[in-house]
Structures are given as structure tokens and as C-alpha cells.
């Protein structure tokens, strides 16, 4: 039993389809992360990267296909069952998703309070350590409305990592941050993952910084994963479409580049 769990995928999407109204977002995505893997997800804007993140933590349901997380098949699960699973997942949302009626420290403490089993003093100590690690000492009692976008991002990172979750999903963890802070944040995330062994799925438009953090990068395009390979060599990927996207030298629509690549 223990050996079987050790080889079970932490996240597995199989032939997943998703659309909103008439807009088809995912059209057969298959993606698997082994326990302890660090995978980056890139692709054009509005290509469905955030949707994959929400599917992986049960905030969206697939129209077709299957989503398995930590051995749990998500389709058809009741909210109580999904809630228990989400307590094993840390999630940084692209739009922060902070509670505007709670202070910074209470936002970060929320996952620990939901999980239970810790004293108030232990929670306060852990929250203080996380806020110190993201450079927010002195902001503990502020409300989120008093924070800049970059500060909200750092509060979100502290909340996503405070509980040492088995899976951590980062949706644009460094968007809006300066290069120095970006590197510090990725150093923190890498140290956390090395310490906890968590499985990491990270979405970012900063491919250069992302590639230094993850082991592999997958490219989402037209509703499918069309490439997955080593992060260290993503700029030299064998797919011309991926290379040009990563290098940022596209002069026209991606469709045009794809036609040129297949010519």
C-alpha cells in the first residue's frame, strides 16, 4: 500500500475539456505531476493556465475527462470532501483572493486555523516567520485595502506556503514585482519546496525566472499541452512555436508562426 502511494501521481489531468459559454478553453488537456515535481506552465494570455490551476484544487469542474489530485478523483465530489482536500493544497491566486475584512496576519493564518492542531502561539510564530520571509514585517495589522499590488502578492505567497502543503500551486507568483524581489521570492519558494518535498505547479509569464525555479516547463496552446520538456533548455525547445514564444520575438499571431513551422 505504501509503495503504491509513493508512485501515484500527485496531480493527473486526463483528456480534460472545459468551456465557458461558447468559449472553449481546454480541449483535451492531459498533464501529470509526480510527487515532489516542480512544473512550470506557460502559454499565451487567456489560454487556460489559470483554469488548470483551479481544476487542480477543485475550484472548477471539468466538463469532460478526469482530474485526480493526491489520489482523489475530483469529479462529482461534495464540497465537504473538496474542502478536506484543499486543506492539503496551497494556492496563490493571480488576483490575490485575500479576505479584505481581515488583517494581513489573519489572512496568512487562515490556512493554519482551518487545518487545526496548532496553538494560537504556534500559529502566530509561524505567520510572523512567513511575513518576515516575504519582507512584510510591520504590515501585520494592515487591511488588504491598504496594500499595493506587490504587497498583496507577497501576502498571497505567505498564505500559500504557511501550512507546508503537499501541493502548492502558484498562479503568477512574481507578477508586478521588481527583478530583485522576484529572485528573492523564487529563492524562498525553492527553499520551501526543498524542505517540504511539496509538488509544485507554477504559472508565470516571466519564463526566464520561472525556468530557474522549475524542473520542467509545459506549453499550453489552443486548449492542449503541445510541449513539455526540461526548463533549462526551454529556449532551445525543438518546437519552433515554443522557441519563438519563449524568446518573445513573435511578430504576428501564434497561428502564423505555427503555419510557418509546419511549412
URLIN-V164153 format. One record per residue. N is the residue number from 0. RES is the residue in three letters. PSI is psi in whole degrees, -180 to 180 (NA if undefined). NEAR is the number of other C-alpha atoms within 12 Angstrom. Layout:
n=N res=RES psi=PSI near=NEAR
n=N res=RES psi=PSI near=NEAR
This chain:
n=0 res=UNK psi=-47 near=7
n=1 res=UNK psi=-41 near=7
n=2 res=UNK psi=-38 near=7
n=3 res=UNK psi=-41 near=9
n=4 res=UNK psi=-33 near=14
n=5 res=UNK psi=-29 near=14
n=6 res=UNK psi=-3 near=16
n=7 res=UNK psi=138 near=21
n=8 res=UNK psi=141 near=26
n=9 res=UNK psi=-40 near=36
n=10 res=UNK psi=132 near=41
n=11 res=UNK psi=119 near=32
n=12 res=UNK psi=129 near=39
n=13 res=UNK psi=113 near=29
n=14 res=UNK psi=51 near=23
n=15 res=UNK psi=131 near=34
n=16 res=UNK psi=142 near=30
n=17 res=UNK psi=132 near=32
n=18 res=UNK psi=156 near=22
n=19 res=UNK psi=110 near=15
n=20 res=UNK psi=-126 near=8
n=21 res=UNK psi=-6 near=7
n=22 res=UNK psi=114 near=15
n=23 res=UNK psi=122 near=21
n=24 res=UNK psi=-50 near=28
n=25 res=UNK psi=133 near=35
n=26 res=UNK psi=59 near=28
n=27 res=UNK psi=44 near=29
n=28 res=UNK psi=129 near=36
n=29 res=UNK psi=128 near=29
n=30 res=UNK psi=134 near=38
n=31 res=UNK psi=136 near=33
n=32 res=UNK psi=125 near=37
n=33 res=UNK psi=157 near=29
n=34 res=UNK psi=131 near=28
n=35 res=UNK psi=-1 near=31
n=36 res=UNK psi=154 near=30
n=37 res=UNK psi=106 near=38
n=38 res=UNK psi=131 near=39
n=39 res=UNK psi=144 near=45
n=40 res=UNK psi=122 near=49
n=41 res=UNK psi=168 near=42
n=42 res=UNK psi=172 near=35
n=43 res=UNK psi=161 near=30
n=44 res=UNK psi=144 near=21
n=45 res=UNK psi=30 near=19
n=46 res=UNK psi=-4 near=29
n=47 res=UNK psi=11 near=36
n=48 res=UNK psi=-45 near=40
n=49 res=UNK psi=-32 near=35
n=50 res=UNK psi=-41 near=34
n=51 res=UNK psi=-42 near=45
n=52 res=UNK psi=-44 near=40
n=53 res=UNK psi=-34 near=32
n=54 res=UNK psi=-39 near=38
n=55 res=UNK psi=-18 near=48
n=56 res=UNK psi=17 near=45
n=57 res=UNK psi=15 near=36
n=58 res=UNK psi=-16 near=25
n=59 res=UNK psi=154 near=27
n=60 res=UNK psi=140 near=32
n=61 res=UNK psi=143 near=35
n=62 res=UNK psi=-35 near=25
n=63 res=UNK psi=152 near=23
n=64 res=UNK psi=-177 near=24
n=65 res=UNK psi=148 near=30
n=66 res=UNK psi=119 near=41
n=67 res=UNK psi=129 near=34
n=68 res=UNK psi=123 near=37
n=69 res=UNK psi=39 near=36
n=70 res=UNK psi=6 near=22
n=71 res=UNK psi=125 near=27
n=72 res=UNK psi=118 near=28
n=73 res=UNK psi=-29 near=35
n=74 res=UNK psi=127 near=26
n=75 res=UNK psi=3 near=19
n=76 res=UNK psi=145 near=20
n=77 res=UNK psi=159 near=15
n=78 res=UNK psi=-36 near=17
n=79 res=UNK psi=-40 near=13
n=80 res=UNK psi=-41 near=18
n=81 res=UNK psi=-35 near=27
n=82 res=UNK psi=-41 near=19
n=83 res=UNK psi=-38 near=22
n=84 res=UNK psi=-42 near=29
n=85 res=UNK psi=-27 near=32
n=86 res=UNK psi=-10 near=30
n=87 res=UNK psi=3 near=33
n=88 res=UNK psi=135 near=39
n=89 res=UNK psi=134 near=39
n=90 res=UNK psi=124 near=47
n=91 res=UNK psi=117 near=40
n=92 res=UNK psi=148 near=34
n=93 res=UNK psi=-35 near=31
n=94 res=UNK psi=23 near=23
n=95 res=UNK psi=-53 near=33
n=96 res=UNK psi=41 near=23
n=97 res=UNK psi=157 near=35
n=98 res=UNK psi=114 near=23
n=99 res=UNK psi=-11 near=18
n=100 res=UNK psi=1 near=16
n=101 res=UNK psi=152 near=21
n=102 res=UNK psi=171 near=25
n=103 res=UNK psi=-50 near=38
n=104 res=UNK psi=-34 near=41
n=105 res=UNK psi=-33 near=34
n=106 res=UNK psi=-46 near=38
n=107 res=UNK psi=-34 near=48
n=108 res=UNK psi=-19 near=39
n=109 res=UNK psi=-49 near=31
n=110 res=UNK psi=-36 near=34
n=111 res=UNK psi=-39 near=34
n=112 res=UNK psi=-38 near=25
n=113 res=UNK psi=-37 near=20
n=114 res=UNK psi=-36 near=23
n=115 res=UNK psi=176 near=16
n=116 res=UNK psi=5 near=13
n=117 res=UNK psi=147 near=17
n=118 res=UNK psi=162 near=14
n=119 res=UNK psi=-37 near=16
n=120 res=UNK psi=-41 near=14
n=121 res=UNK psi=-40 near=18
n=122 res=UNK psi=-46 near=28
n=123 res=UNK psi=-39 near=24
n=124 res=UNK psi=-43 near=19
n=125 res=UNK psi=-41 near=29
n=126 res=UNK psi=-43 near=37
n=127 res=UNK psi=-40 near=29
n=128 res=UNK psi=-41 near=24
n=129 res=UNK psi=-43 near=35
n=130 res=UNK psi=-35 near=37
n=131 res=UNK psi=-39 near=24
n=132 res=UNK psi=-27 near=27
n=133 res=UNK psi=11 near=39
n=134 res=UNK psi=37 near=25
n=135 res=UNK psi=25 near=29
n=136 res=UNK psi=132 near=21
n=137 res=UNK psi=-9 near=15
n=138 res=UNK psi=9 near=28
n=139 res=UNK psi=-39 near=30
n=140 res=UNK psi=3 near=21
n=141 res=UNK psi=151 near=24
n=142 res=UNK psi=158 near=23
n=143 res=UNK psi=-26 near=30
n=144 res=UNK psi=-16 near=19
n=145 res=UNK psi=1 near=18
n=146 res=UNK psi=150 near=23
n=147 res=UNK psi=169 near=18
n=148 res=UNK psi=-42 near=23
n=149 res=UNK psi=-38 near=28
n=150 res=UNK psi=-40 near=34
n=151 res=UNK psi=-39 near=41
n=152 res=UNK psi=-43 near=39
n=153 res=UNK psi=-34 near=49
n=154 res=UNK psi=-42 near=50
n=155 res=UNK psi=-40 near=46
n=156 res=UNK psi=-43 near=49
n=157 res=UNK psi=-42 near=47
n=158 res=UNK psi=-40 near=44
n=159 res=UNK psi=-27 near=44
n=160 res=UNK psi=-6 near=46
n=161 res=UNK psi=-28 near=47
n=162 res=UNK psi=7 near=37
n=163 res=UNK psi=54 near=32
n=164 res=UNK psi=158 near=30
n=165 res=UNK psi=-33 near=34
n=166 res=UNK psi=136 near=41
n=167 res=UNK psi=129 near=49
n=168 res=UNK psi=121 near=46
n=169 res=UNK psi=117 near=48
n=170 res=UNK psi=103 near=38
n=171 res=UNK psi=65 near=38
n=172 res=UNK psi=-21 near=49
n=173 res=UNK psi=12 near=42
n=174 res=UNK psi=130 near=34
n=175 res=UNK psi=0 near=22
n=176 res=UNK psi=151 near=24
n=177 res=UNK psi=163 near=17
n=178 res=UNK psi=-39 near=15
n=179 res=UNK psi=-46 near=13
n=180 res=UNK psi=-37 near=23
n=181 res=UNK psi=-47 near=30
n=182 res=UNK psi=-39 near=24
n=183 res=UNK psi=-41 near=22
n=184 res=UNK psi=-45 near=38
n=185 res=UNK psi=-35 near=34
n=186 res=UNK psi=-42 near=22
n=187 res=UNK psi=-46 near=28
n=188 res=UNK psi=-40 near=41
n=189 res=UNK psi=-41 near=29
n=190 res=UNK psi=-40 near=18
n=191 res=UNK psi=-45 near=31
n=192 res=UNK psi=-38 near=30
n=193 res=UNK psi=-34 near=19
n=194 res=UNK psi=-41 near=16
n=195 res=UNK psi=-23 near=22
n=196 res=UNK psi=18 near=22
n=197 res=UNK psi=152 near=34
n=198 res=UNK psi=133 near=41
n=199 res=UNK psi=130 near=47
n=200 res=UNK psi=120 near=49
n=201 res=UNK psi=127 near=47
n=202 res=UNK psi=132 near=45
n=203 res=UNK psi=146 near=41
n=204 res=UNK psi=-9 near=33
n=205 res=UNK psi=84 near=32
n=206 res=UNK psi=-36 near=36
n=207 res=UNK psi=-50 near=27
n=208 res=UNK psi=-40 near=33
n=209 res=UNK psi=-42 near=41
n=210 res=UNK psi=-23 near=32
n=211 res=UNK psi=-14 near=28
n=212 res=UNK psi=-41 near=39
n=213 res=UNK psi=167 near=37
n=214 res=UNK psi=-38 near=28
n=215 res=UNK psi=158 near=32
n=216 res=UNK psi=135 near=42
n=217 res=UNK psi=142 near=39
n=218 res=UNK psi=120 near=41
n=219 res=UNK psi=126 near=36
n=220 res=UNK psi=129 near=30
n=221 res=UNK psi=43 near=25
n=222 res=UNK psi=5 near=28
n=223 res=UNK psi=156 near=32
n=224 res=UNK psi=110 near=32
n=225 res=UNK psi=-10 near=27
n=226 res=UNK psi=143 near=28
n=227 res=UNK psi=128 near=30
n=228 res=UNK psi=-179 near=27
n=229 res=UNK psi=137 near=25
n=230 res=UNK psi=-36 near=29
n=231 res=UNK psi=-24 near=21
n=232 res=UNK psi=22 near=23
n=233 res=UNK psi=-33 near=35
n=234 res=UNK psi=-18 near=24
n=235 res=UNK psi=28 near=18
n=236 res=UNK psi=146 near=25
n=237 res=UNK psi=-21 near=17
n=238 res=UNK psi=118 near=24
n=239 res=UNK psi=-35 near=26
n=240 res=UNK psi=-44 near=34
n=241 res=UNK psi=-45 near=35
n=242 res=UNK psi=-48 near=26
n=243 res=UNK psi=-34 near=28
n=244 res=UNK psi=-46 near=33
n=245 res=UNK psi=-41 near=33
n=246 res=UNK psi=-11 near=20
n=247 res=UNK psi=26 near=19
n=248 res=UNK psi=30 near=16
n=249 res=UNK psi=129 near=20
n=250 res=UNK psi=-15 near=12
n=251 res=UNK psi=-173 near=15
n=252 res=UNK psi=151 near=15
n=253 res=UNK psi=-30 near=26
n=254 res=UNK psi=-39 near=17
n=255 res=UNK psi=-41 near=16
n=256 res=UNK psi=-40 near=21
n=257 res=UNK psi=-39 near=22
n=258 res=UNK psi=-40 near=13
n=259 res=UNK psi=-39 near=16
n=260 res=UNK psi=-31 near=16
n=261 res=UNK psi=-3 near=11
n=262 res=UNK psi=NA near=8
